[in-house]
């Protein structure tokens, strides 16, 4: 077997420049690693944060962190997944050894190197034609033809799962559903508001419908997204207008305020608005990822006086090995309409245009296939 493989990837070098689709050299998987041929990759706002410089990146990166593909080879010591498996990639490869992992909180793993865009040993398996190290975004780099990832980041799902749906399970679907069911614990009959109807926002609506929420209000400034929100479970929709008008409309629909409000954009004004739309005893869940350093504020007396809660959600508290196969089974059974999240399928040359659509707030999820 050759020690290296030729692959292609969309490489990010610096802010303000388009991604470059180029040939790369990929090492074969080492101990505890697997080689995956990517079938589909979601184009997510978190990639855009890096592309636009909201989140700093010092290395050459292949972006993409929401992918699914077929295992083509496994390294020494890997029992699962197996060659030929359809896998969903988790952008957070837990170590399974730290205190947080041992406590059943792998999304808070303290020893993962994924957030540094590295494999667990701190290195990368990718190089460009000049021999420079190229790092896979969040340790998986799904804008690649093939990628080497930790075995703990490659979760087997039923083979009949569509590649596009499987890819979205890797980030937006799990973040949204997990935020409702794991983080917030929304009970049957509760009232829910979702602010922002991208892939995560629509997944929050699907999660609220699964949880049996009685009223699910979808809010976005782009009216075209509201029909799709209804298709995945929203009972009511609002075009975002002046903050006071939107908040009053929510109070009218819920009889004074919502039990749960989920913010899925990551903007300070909508984070602050989410708290104002709560009923007494309500919970605001901040799911959208803001640029580094942003500060939001709230009425401190009102927070205590009305017994409000403000909760952050990281990856929907996802336990990938349990949740990814479950979501895939629900999708295959027709109970989770993940296909409704997909705007269209694009090729590598259309990814920059897909990011422009995200900047304009027009896109839910475009999916890259090669």
C-alpha positions, -999 to +999 in steps of 0.1 A: +000+000+000+013+035-009+020+058+021+002+088+006-029+095-014-037+123-038-068+143-029-083+177-036-096+203-011-108+239-009-080+256+009-084+288+030-052+308+033-062+344+043-092+366+049-105+383+017-093+356-007-115+330-023-110+293-014-086+275-037-095+241-051-062+224-053-044+190-053-031+179-019-012+150-005-029+129+022-011+104+044-027+070+050-045+067+083-023+060+114-033+042+146-068+051+157-076+069+124-098+062+094-097+073+057-131+086+045-142+094+010-165+124+013-199+121-004-215+153+009-206+184+030-229+211+043-218+247+038-222+262+073-221+297+088-193+286+111-170+281+081-179+317+071-169+331+105-133+318+097-135+329+060-145+365+070-120+367+099-145+367+128-127+337+141-089+339+137-070+311+120-032+310+118-028+280+095-036+269+060-070+252+064-093+231+043-127+243+055-159+222+061-170+205+092-204+190+083-198+158+063-206+122+055-188+096+034-176+061+030-148+045+050-121+034+026-093+023+050-087+020+087-055+024+107-041+000+133-062-006+163-095+005+148-124-019+154-151+005+143-161+019+119-154-007+092-143-003+056-175+003+035-195+019+063-214+051+057-203+075+084-212+109+097-183+130+108-183+147+142-164+180+143-155+173+179-135+141+184-136+134+221-107+118+239-130+096+261-104+099+290-107+134+304-130+143+334-157+158+311-157+127+288-158+104+318-188+125+332-207+118+300-201+153+285-179+146+254-190+180+239-169+196+267-138+174+262-108+192+276-082+172+256-096+173+221-073+189+195-102+194+171-107+231+180-071+236+170-078+220+136-055+191+145-057+154+149-054+140+184-016+139+182-015+176+173-005+170+137-021+169+103-021+143+075-024+169+047+003+188+027+002+210-003+024+207-034+051+228-017+052+205+013+035+229+036+012+215+063-025+220+056-049+215+085-084+200+084-110+224+098-120+212+133-100+181+126-122+168+097-120+192+068-150+181+049-144+203+018-119+175+008-124+146-016-109+123+011-099+130+046-082+112+075-100+116+108-100+100+143-121+069+144-140+085+173-152+112+149-166+088+123-200+075+134-216+047+114-252+053+103-277+031+083-265+027+047-298+038+033-294+073+048-291+099+020-256+114+020-269+150+022-291+142+052-262+123+068-239+153+063-263+177+080-267+154+110-230+161+116-236+197+128-268+217+123-293+188+129-276+176+160-270+211+173-307+221+168-324+189+181-299+185+209-304+221+221-341+214+224-341+179+239-308+177+257-299+213+267-333+228+273-353+197+280-384+212+264-415+193+278-446+183+259-470+212+256-445+240+260-444+272+238-412+276+218-398+306+197-370+301+173-351+332+161-332+327+128-341+301+103-309+287+089-300+251+091-297+252+129-329+272+133-350+248+112-334+219+131-345+236+164-380+236+150-378+199+141-366+192+177-394+212+192-419+192+171-403+159+182-406+171+218-443+178+214-442+216+219-477+230+215-468+262+199-436+267+178-431+302+165-405+307+137-390+342+132-367+354+104-363+386+084-364+366+051-400+359+044-391+331+020-378+309+049-411+309+068-428+284+045-400+260+050-403+265+088-439+255+085-429+224+065-407+212+093-431+218+122-436+255+130-472+264+140-468+301+136-444+323+116-433+360+119-413+382+096-389+400+119-396+437+120-390+464+146-379+447+178-409+460+198-433+448+172-419+413+170-418+410+208-454+422+211-465+397+184-448+369+204-466+379+236-499+380+217-493+345+203-482+330+237-503+348+261-476+369+276-443+353+265-427+320+255-416+292+277-384+288+256-367+311+231-339+297+210-315+322+193-299+307+163-281+336+147-253+348+171-261+385+170-261+406+201-295+423+194-313+390+188-297+374+218-309+403+240-343+402+223-346+364+231-346+372+268-372+399+265-396+375+247-397+350+277-426+344+300-419+343+338-399+312+345-388+310+309-355+299+294-335+315+266-310+292+249-282+308+230-273+285+201-260+309+174-222+314+175-213+351+178-179+365+166-153+364+193-155+391+220-191+402+215-210+412+248-247+410+253-266+426+282-299+420+301-320+435+329-304+420+359-333+427+383-358+412+358-337+381+353-339+373+390-374+387+397-390+367+369-369+336+375-355+336+340-327+313+327-301+320+300-283+289+288-256+284+263-257+254+239-225+239+225-232+213+197-265+206+214-247+186+240-245+159+214-232+125+221-224+116+185-221+078+189-257+077+203-274+107+186-261+104+150-276+069+143-308+079+161-313+110+140-305+090+108-331+063+118-357+090+124-350+106+090-352+073+073-386+066+090-400+100+077-401+115+112-373+140+107-376+160+075-339+168+071-342+169+033-362+201+038-331+219+049-312+215+016-315+244-007-295+228-035-264+207-043-233+225-055-199+217-069-165+230-057-167+260-080-199+272-065-189+272-028-178+309-028-213+318-042-229+297-015-210+317+012-223+349-004-258+336-001-252+329+036-239+365+040-271+378+025-292+356+048-307+337+019-294+302+024-305+274+047-280+247+037-263+242+004-245+209+001-212+204-016-207+172-036-177+162-058 
